[in-house]
Amino acid sequence: MNNTTMVPLLEMEELILYEDEPVILLNTSCKIESISKKAAQLLNIDEEIGKPLPMDDLSRSRWHSFLSRVRQENFSFSSFNVKGKGLGYKEIIVFGIFIKKKNLVFLKILNEQSIYNRVQLDGRSFLNDLPYGIILFKEDMINEINTKAIEMLNMDLENILNLTFDSFLTQYFDFGYKKIQFLSELKTFGHATFEIKCLNDDNEMFFTLDCKYFYYLDMVVVSVIDITEKIQLKQKVQELEQLSEIGKMSATITHEIKNVVTSLKGFMELLKFNTTEEGKKYIKIVESEIERMESILSEILYLAKPNKLIKEKISLQELINEVIQVMQPQASLNNVAIQFNVHENCNSMIVGNANRLKQMFINLIKNAIEVMHNGGTINVELKNMYNKIQIYIQDQGIGIPEEHLNKLFTPFFTTKEDGTGLGLSLVKKVVDEHQGKIAVESTIDVGSTFILEFPNYTDYFTRFYYEKNQKNVG
């Protein structure tokens, strides 16, 4: 057979036949549609199209059960005895994929090539074309592995040669009895799965390890499937549900407390006329604390209740200048300077609510002042990035531990002794209300930088009209 008789397979699932891979394409009657030179040489058969693959009676019977499995599961393994040009039969172990559109079976012969050479990322290996990780264990020892599995599980190439299925599982089970239960399920039902968590480049990743046991080959096939997005989405939904419940509860409690606070304020007013000068000092302190309580209750209500915003065209440059003027006295008292740098030709116009944005920037600058125990400089920078406006607020404070960075915007999370844990939650809500983004970079004993990004005035309306038109089309 010359190269022109090879059947071109154009779909990703219909893997390309390479001349240096021992691969065969068969129809459902086990007749050869295409065969590579490597496979023909290995089996010592002619490269002739349309002839049945020469097998013994047991193998022909095994073909039908294999075909049923591969149709149902899309891929499977089996072993066949193939008769070459000589008198004897050669036993081969094959990995098969069912090509639905053409009703064909793609087979790769798993030959004696060393594992180490196979895992050297041979780009033309069909296993490397699969969108998920695959690991094959034959008689408890690793037999095949693709590039995807190595990358996903961050495996060490030097140790793969000696990897057994038992040692592979041991990495992911905290207790021995759990592994025993898993193996029992796998051997009894031929199929078992479990989920694992890994760190890849400091990123938390989640995978499902789907294991299938082929008893007649004593082979285990492990499929490594990335479910990180699914897990993160599930976690996000759970967080939103918790926040929703907290919001409902907070709103109810806050209204009740505000009623009590209103009564207390009334009684304080009455006491002013019936107390000594010394008593008035204490009443003033109580009134101050009541005002602080009202402020906290207002913040809780703001977080708990969705509010409709009246938005208008605003210059962020002018708004930040006003905030800096308001915060300048507090900064000076704490030996802190505030520098504001606006990049040349910066367009700072956005659509937003000035009061909410002011309160947000006040919170951020107030936090920056409070973490700079020895004074220093707060650098505020305003610039354009494509059709976005970015604001950097950088302090020279104590920094934020890495384990706290993901919790900063969670309601009631605080590292301050007298903090409520609501300030940054309010900041995040204002950012979300203005279709913005916020990120934090921090180094211990160096400082932190809060990076905010908002759509500019033009981009806001472009997005608004696009979403409106999409709804109308829907």
C-alpha positions in Angstrom: 0.0 0.0 0.0 1.4 3.5 -0.9 0.7 6.7 1.1 -2.2 7.7 -1.0 -4.3 4.7 0.3 -4.2 6.2 3.9 -7.6 7.5 4.9 -7.4 11.2 5.8 -9.1 11.9 9.2 -9.9 15.5 9.6 -11.8 15.7 13.0 -9.8 15.9 16.2 -11.6 12.8 17.6 -10.7 11.0 14.4 -7.0 10.8 15.1 -4.5 11.1 12.2 -2.6 7.9 11.2 1.1 8.4 11.3 3.5 6.2 9.4 5.8 5.7 12.4 2.9 4.7 14.8 1.6 1.1 14.9 -2.0 2.0 14.1 -4.8 0.4 12.2 -8.2 1.6 11.0 -10.9 -1.1 10.9 -14.6 -1.1 10.0 -17.1 -2.8 12.2 -16.6 -6.1 10.3 -12.9 -6.1 11.4 -11.8 -5.3 7.8 -8.8 -3.1 7.3 -9.6 0.4 6.0 -6.1 1.7 6.6 -2.9 0.5 8.2 0.4 2.2 8.9 3.7 0.7 7.7 4.8 0.4 11.3 1.8 -1.8 12.2 2.2 -3.9 9.0 5.8 -4.6 9.8 5.1 -5.3 13.5 2.4 -7.9 12.5 4.2 -9.1 9.4 1.1 -8.7 7.3 0.4 -7.0 3.9 -0.8 -3.4 3.7 -3.9 -4.4 1.8 -7.2 -2.5 2.2 -10.5 -4.4 2.5 -9.2 -7.6 3.9 -10.1 -8.9 7.4 -7.5 -8.6 10.0 -6.3 -12.2 10.3 -7.2 -13.4 13.8 -7.9 -16.8 15.4 -11.5 -17.8 16.5 -11.0 -16.7 20.1 -9.9 -13.2 18.9 -12.9 -12.9 16.4 -15.2 -13.7 19.3 -13.4 -11.1 21.5 -13.7 -8.5 18.7 -17.5 -8.4 19.0 -17.4 -7.8 22.8 -14.6 -5.2 22.2 -16.7 -3.5 19.5 -19.7 -3.3 21.9 -17.6 -1.7 24.6 -15.8 0.8 22.4 -19.2 1.9 20.9 -20.6 2.4 24.3 -17.6 4.0 26.1 -15.9 5.6 23.0 -12.6 3.9 23.9 -11.5 0.6 25.2 -8.7 -2.0 25.4 -8.4 -5.6 24.2 -5.9 -8.2 23.1 -6.0 -10.2 19.8 -4.0 -13.0 18.3 -3.0 -11.9 14.7 -1.6 -14.3 12.1 1.3 -13.0 10.1 2.8 -14.3 6.9 4.5 -17.1 8.8 2.7 -20.0 10.5 2.3 -18.6 14.1 0.1 -16.0 15.7 1.3 -12.8 17.5 -0.6 -11.6 20.5 -1.1 -7.8 20.6 -2.7 -5.5 23.1 -4.6 -2.6 21.5 -6.1 0.7 22.6 -9.2 1.5 20.5 -11.3 4.6 19.8 -14.6 4.6 18.1 -15.1 7.1 15.3 -18.8 7.6 15.3 -19.1 9.7 12.1 -17.4 7.1 10.0 -18.5 4.0 12.0 -14.8 3.0 12.2 -12.5 1.8 14.9 -9.1 3.3 15.4 -6.6 0.9 17.0 -3.1 1.6 18.3 -0.9 -1.4 19.1 0.7 -1.0 22.5 4.2 -2.3 21.7 7.3 -2.8 23.8 8.7 0.7 23.4 10.1 2.0 26.6 7.9 4.3 28.7 10.6 6.8 29.2 10.9 7.4 25.5 7.1 7.7 25.2 6.9 10.4 27.9 9.5 12.5 26.2 6.6 14.4 24.8 6.5 12.8 21.3 4.1 15.3 19.7 2.8 12.9 17.2 1.6 10.3 19.7 -2.1 10.0 19.4 -2.5 9.8 23.2 -1.1 13.3 23.4 -3.9 14.6 21.1 -6.5 13.7 23.7 -8.1 16.6 25.6 -7.6 14.9 29.0 -4.9 12.9 30.8 -4.6 9.2 30.3 -2.5 6.7 32.3 -2.3 3.0 31.6 -1.3 0.5 34.3 -0.6 -3.1 33.1 -0.1 -5.7 35.9 0.1 -2.9 38.4 3.0 -1.2 36.6 2.7 1.9 34.4 2.5 1.0 30.7 1.5 4.3 28.9 1.0 7.9 29.9 0.3 11.0 27.8 1.7 14.5 28.1 -1.6 15.9 29.4 -1.5 13.6 32.5 2.1 14.6 33.3 1.3 18.3 33.1 -2.0 18.1 35.0 -0.6 16.0 37.9 2.8 17.7 37.8 4.5 14.3 37.6 8.3 13.8 37.8 9.5 12.1 34.6 12.4 10.4 36.4 10.1 8.5 38.8 7.5 7.5 36.2 9.4 4.4 35.2 8.9 2.8 38.6 5.4 4.0 39.3 2.9 1.3 40.3 -0.8 1.7 40.5 -0.7 1.2 44.3 2.0 3.9 44.8 0.0 6.2 42.5 -3.1 5.9 44.6 -1.2 6.2 47.8 -0.4 9.9 46.9 -4.1 10.8 47.0 -5.6 8.8 49.9 -5.0 10.1 53.5 -6.0 6.8 55.1 -5.2 3.3 54.0 -8.7 1.9 54.5 -10.1 4.5 52.0 -7.7 3.2 49.4 -8.7 -0.4 50.1 -12.4 0.6 49.7 -11.6 2.3 46.4 -9.7 -0.8 45.1 -12.5 -3.1 46.2 -15.0 -1.0 44.3 -12.8 -0.9 41.2 -12.2 -4.7 41.1 -15.8 -5.5 41.9 -17.6 -3.1 39.5 -14.7 -2.4 37.0 -15.1 1.3 37.5 -14.4 3.8 40.3 -13.7 7.6 40.5 -12.4 10.0 43.1 -11.6 13.7 43.1 -8.2 15.3 44.0 -6.8 18.7 44.6 -3.3 19.7 43.3 -1.1 22.8 43.3 0.2 23.7 39.8 2.4 26.8 39.7 0.7 27.9 43.0 -2.7 27.6 41.4 -5.3 25.3 43.1 -6.5 22.8 40.6 -9.2 20.1 41.0 -9.3 16.8 39.0 -11.5 13.8 38.7 -9.5 10.5 38.4 -11.8 8.1 36.5 -10.4 4.6 36.8 -11.5 1.6 34.7 -10.3 -2.0 35.3 -10.1 -4.4 32.3 -9.9 -7.8 34.1 -9.0 -9.9 31.0 -5.9 -7.7 30.4 -5.2 -7.0 34.1 -5.1 -3.4 33.0 -6.2 -0.2 34.7 -6.9 3.0 32.7 -6.9 6.3 34.6 -8.6 9.3 32.9 -7.5 12.6 34.4 -10.3 15.2 33.9 -9.9 18.9 34.9 -13.0 20.0 36.9 -11.4 23.2 38.4 -14.0 25.5 36.8 -16.8 23.4 38.0 -15.6 23.3 41.6 -14.9 27.0 41.6 -18.3 27.8 40.3 -19.9 25.5 42.9 -17.9 27.2 45.7 -19.0 30.6 44.3 -22.6 29.6 44.3 -22.3 28.4 48.0 -20.7 31.7 49.0 -23.4 33.7 47.3 -26.1 31.5 49.0 -24.4 32.1 52.4 -24.1 35.8 51.8 -27.7 36.0 50.8 -28.8 34.4 54.0 -26.4 36.6 56.0 -27.9 39.6 54.2 -31.5 38.7 55.1 -30.6 38.0 58.7 -28.5 41.2 58.9 -31.2 43.4 57.5 -33.8 42.1 60.1 -31.4 42.4 63.1 -30.2 45.8 61.9 -33.7 47.2 61.8 -34.5 46.0 65.3 -31.3 47.5 66.7 -31.9 50.8 64.9 -35.2 51.1 66.7 -33.4 50.6 70.1 -30.7 53.1 69.1 -33.4 55.7 68.2 -34.9 55.2 71.7 -31.5 55.6 73.4 -30.9 58.8 71.5 -34.2 60.2 72.8 -33.3 59.3 76.4 -29.8 60.8 76.1 -31.5 64.1 75.0 -33.7 64.0 78.2 -30.8 63.2 80.5 -28.8 66.2 79.3 -31.3 68.5 81.2 -31.2 66.5 84.4 -27.5 65.7 85.0 -24.3 67.4 86.3 -21.5 68.7 84.2 -19.6 65.5 84.9 -22.6 63.5 83.7 -22.8 65.5 80.5 -19.2 64.4 79.6 -20.3 60.8 79.9 -23.5 61.5 77.9 -21.3 63.0 75.1 -19.2 59.8 75.0 -22.4 57.7 74.9 -23.7 59.8 72.0 -20.5 59.4 70.1 -20.7 55.6 70.5 -24.3 55.7 69.4 -23.3 57.6 66.2 -20.6 55.0 65.5 -23.2 52.2 66.0 -25.6 53.9 63.6 -22.7 54.2 61.1 -22.0 50.5 61.4 -25.7 49.6 61.1 -26.0 51.7 57.9 -23.0 49.9 56.4 -24.6 46.5 57.2 -27.9 47.6 55.6 -26.1 48.8 52.6 -24.4 45.4 52.2 -27.6 43.5 52.9 -30.0 45.4 50.6 -29.8 45.8 46.9 -30.0 49.5 46.1 -30.8 51.3 42.8 -28.2 53.8 42.0 -28.7 57.2 40.3 -25.7 57.4 38.0 -24.3 60.4 36.1 -21.2 61.4 34.2 -18.3 61.9 36.7 -14.7 62.9 36.5 -12.7 60.4 38.6 -9.8 62.9 38.6 -11.9 65.6 40.2 -13.6 63.1 42.6 -10.3 61.7 43.9 -8.9 65.2 44.3 -11.9 66.0 46.6 -11.4 62.8 48.6 -7.7 63.6 49.1 -8.6 67.1 50.4 -11.1 65.5 52.9 -8.5 62.9 54.0 -5.5 65.3 54.2 -6.0 66.4 57.8 -6.1 62.8 59.1 -3.1 61.9 56.9 -1.1 64.8 58.3 -1.9 63.8 61.9 -0.4 60.4 61.2 2.7 61.8 59.4 1.4 60.5 56.0 1.7 62.3 52.7 -0.7 61.7 49.8 0.6 62.0 46.2 -1.7 62.0 43.3 -0.3 61.3 39.8 -2.5 61.6 36.7 -1.0 60.2 33.4 -0.9 62.6 30.5 -4.0 62.8 28.4 -5.9 60.6 30.8 -9.6 60.5 30.2 -11.1 59.9 33.7 -14.8 60.3 32.8 -17.1 57.4 33.9 -20.8 56.8 34.6 -21.4 56.4 38.3 -22.7 57.5 41.6 -20.4 60.2 43.1 -21.4 59.6 46.7 -20.8 55.9 46.6 -17.5 56.3 44.8 -16.3 59.0 47.3 -17.1 56.7 50.2 -15.2 53.9 48.5 -12.1 56.0 48.0 -12.3 57.4 51.5 -12.4 53.8 52.9 -9.3 52.8 50.8 -7.2 55.9 51.8 -8.3 55.6 55.4 -7.2 52.0 55.5 -3.9 53.0 53.9 -3.3 55.6 56.6 -4.1 53.2 59.4 -1.6 50.5 58.2 1.3 53.0 58.0 2.2 53.1 61.7 5.5 54.9 61.0 4.2 57.4 58.5 5.2 57.5 54.8 3.6 58.2 51.5 0.4 57.0 49.8 0.7 57.1 46.0 -2.5 57.4 44.0 -2.2 56.9 40.3 -4.8 57.4 37.6 -4.3 56.2 34.0 -6.0 54.8 30.9 -5.6 51.2 29.8 -7.3 50.8 26.4 -11.0 51.6 27.1 -10.7 51.3 30.9 -9.7 53.6 33.7 -7.3 52.2 36.3 -6.6 53.6 39.7 -3.7 52.4 41.8 -3.6 53.2 45.6 -0.3 52.2 47.0 0.7 52.4 50.7 3.9 51.8 52.6 2.3 49.8 55.4 2.8 46.5 57.1 1.5 44.4 54.1 -1.1 41.7 54.0 -0.3 38.0 54.6 -0.8 35.9 51.5 -3.4 33.7 53.3 -5.6 36.7 54.0 -5.6 38.1 50.4 -8.5 35.9 49.2 -10.6 36.9 52.3 -10.2 40.7 52.2 -13.5 41.4 50.7 -15.5 38.9 52.7 -18.0 40.6 55.1 -16.9 40.6 58.7 -13.4 39.4 58.0 -10.9 41.7 59.7 -7.4 41.7 61.2 -7.9 44.9 63.2 -8.8 44.6 66.9 -11.6 47.1 66.7 -12.5 46.5 63.0 -15.9 45.5 61.8 -14.8 43.7 58.7 -17.2 45.8 56.6 -15.0 48.5 55.0 -13.5 46.4 52.2 -16.8 44.6 51.6 -18.4 48.0 51.0 -15.5 48.8 48.6 -16.1 45.6 46.6 -19.9 46.2 46.4 -19.3 49.8 45.0 -16.8 48.4 42.5 -19.4 45.7 41.4 -22.2 48.3 41.1 -20.0 50.2 38.6 -19.1 47.1 36.5 -15.5 47.4 37.7 -12.8 45.1 39.0 -10.5 45.2 42.0 -7.3 43.4 42.8 -4.7 43.6 45.6 -0.9 43.1 45.5 1.0 43.0 48.8 4.4 42.4 50.3 4.9 42.0 54.0 6.8 45.1 55.5 6.8 46.8 52.1 3.2 47.7 51.5 0.0 47.0 49.5 -1.4 48.2 46.2 -5.2 48.2 45.5 -5.8 48.2 41.8 -9.3 49.3 40.6 -10.5 49.3 37.0 -13.7 50.9 35.6 -15.1 51.2 32.1 -14.7 54.7 30.8 -17.7 56.8 29.8 -17.7 55.7 26.1 -17.2 52.0 26.9 -20.0 52.0 29.4 -22.6 53.1 26.9 -21.2 50.8 24.2 -21.6 47.9 26.5 -25.1 49.1 27.7 -26.5 49.4 24.1 -24.9 46.0 23.1 -26.5 44.2 26.1 -29.8 46.0 25.4 -29.7 44.9 21.7 -28.8 41.3 22.7 -31.9 41.2 25.0 -34.1 42.5 22.2 -32.7 39.9 19.8 -33.3 37.2 22.4 
